[in-house]
């Protein structure tokens, strides 16, 4: 292992012999280097591919593309899992295949319509919510994204937090999966601050959020608040850049570009993320139709390379 390079055989001999004077005088290890455990030491975080970045392709093809490119993890969508089952596939077997290819699943997108604004609607939504949790659990996903698309305008934060807490309990206790809350400019719950507020008010030790650099930008919530968070609050970190045009008011997900190809201060964002102690995935999330027209393997390869270039530039 690479970390053995930091400890000489002579050091090991001294430790084995219980040399207290040596231990007291030893030079501290270079922890910043030891923490870089992914991508041949280039990243302190595993790098994940959101499957919507490469389409059209089957889920099985996307798994192969991500593995061939060298990603550490893959993040599929619920509709892909449903389609895979509909066509006769076994999700548990797919989960094993992902693991055998050297990857894991940090998150699945997601729990749609899982936070409606009334008790009756919430109860009615649970059947679909539980099935999505079950599918995600079958491929051994760690988290599933809780999407606030139906919380309603002028939502009641106390109510939403209570319902999110219930989803956490269902996910953990029945499916061994941790639902995490996302924020999206195009939904009523738009910003990092709003998502954090709901998660905190859920008053649950497993409440978590999923920041997204693109939506942090277009929601105009900004990036400064990130450094005030604790890394354990973050389930996965969605990563993309944004172009200079069109203007921010008209930017949509289709305008996402490769990291480093836009105007976002991604290296500074990653420096802030590092200070939180976050240890989860950086997930490349691009929904750009121009990329879908290109060779999907090359898109995956380029996305990983450019993500690593930004991480190296950040010096984390």
Rosetta blueprint (number, residue, H / E / L):
1 X L
2 X H
3 X H
4 X H
5 X H
6 X H
7 X L
8 X L
9 X H
10 X H
11 X H
12 X H
13 X H
14 X H
15 X H
16 X H
17 X L
18 X L
19 X L
20 X H
21 X H
22 X H
23 X H
24 X H
25 X H
26 X L
27 X L
28 X L
29 X L
30 X L
31 X H
32 X H
33 X H
34 X H
35 X L
36 X L
37 X L
38 X E
39 X L
40 X L
41 X L
42 X L
43 X E
44 X L
45 X L
46 X L
47 X E
48 X E
49 X E
50 X E
51 X H
52 X H
53 X H
54 X L
55 X L
56 X L
57 X L
58 X L
59 X H
60 X H
61 X H
62 X H
63 X H
64 X H
65 X H
66 X H
67 X H
68 X H
69 X H
70 X L
71 X L
72 X L
73 X E
74 X E
75 X E
76 X L
77 X E
78 X H
79 X H
80 X H
81 X H
82 X H
83 X H
84 X H
85 X H
86 X H
87 X L
88 X L
89 X L
90 X L
91 X H
92 X H
93 X H
94 X H
95 X H
96 X H
97 X H
98 X H
99 X H
100 X H
101 X L
102 X L
103 X L
104 X E
105 X L
106 X L
107 X E
108 X E
109 X E
110 X E
111 X E
112 X L
113 X L
114 X L
115 X L
116 X L
117 X L
118 X L
119 X H
120 X H
121 X H
122 X H
123 X H
124 X H
125 X H
126 X H
127 X H
128 X H
129 X H
130 X H
131 X H
132 X H
133 X H
134 X H
135 X H
136 X H
137 X H
138 X H
139 X L
140 X L
141 X L
142 X L
143 X E
144 X E
145 X E
146 X E
147 X L
148 X L
149 X L
150 X L
151 X L
152 X L
153 X L
154 X L
155 X L
156 X L
157 X H
158 X H
159 X H
160 X H
161 X H
162 X H
163 X H
164 X H
165 X H
166 X H
167 X H
168 X H
169 X H
170 X H
171 X H
172 X H
173 X H
174 X H
175 X H
176 X L
177 X L
178 X E
179 X E
180 X E
181 X E
182 X E
183 X L
184 X L
185 X L
186 X L
187 X L
188 X L
189 X L
190 X L
191 X L
192 X H
193 X H
194 X H
195 X H
196 X H
197 X H
198 X H
199 X H
200 X H
201 X H
202 X L
203 X L
204 X L
205 X L
206 X L
207 X L
208 X L
209 X E
210 X E
211 X L
212 X E
213 X H
214 X H
215 X H
216 X H
217 X H
218 X H
219 X L
220 X L
221 X L
222 X L
223 X L
224 X H
225 X H
226 X H
227 X H
228 X H
229 X L
230 X L
231 X H
232 X H
233 X H
234 X E
235 X L
236 X L
237 X E
238 X E
239 X E
240 X L
241 X E
242 X E
243 X L
244 X L
245 X L
246 X L
247 X L
248 X H
249 X H
250 X H
251 X L
252 X L
253 X H
254 X H
255 X H
256 X E
257 X E
258 X L
259 X L
260 X L
261 X L
262 X L
263 X L
264 X L
265 X L
266 X H
267 X H
268 X H
269 X H
270 X H
271 X H
272 X H
273 X H
274 X H
275 X H
276 X L
277 X L
278 X L
279 X L
280 X L
281 X L
282 X E
283 X E
284 X E
285 X L
286 X L
287 X L
288 X L
289 X H
290 X H
291 X H
292 X H
293 X L
294 X L
295 X L
296 X H
297 X H
298 X H
299 X H
300 X H
301 X H
302 X H
303 X H
304 X H
305 X H
306 X H
307 X H
308 X H
309 X H
310 X H
311 X H
312 X H
313 X H
314 X H
315 X L
316 X L
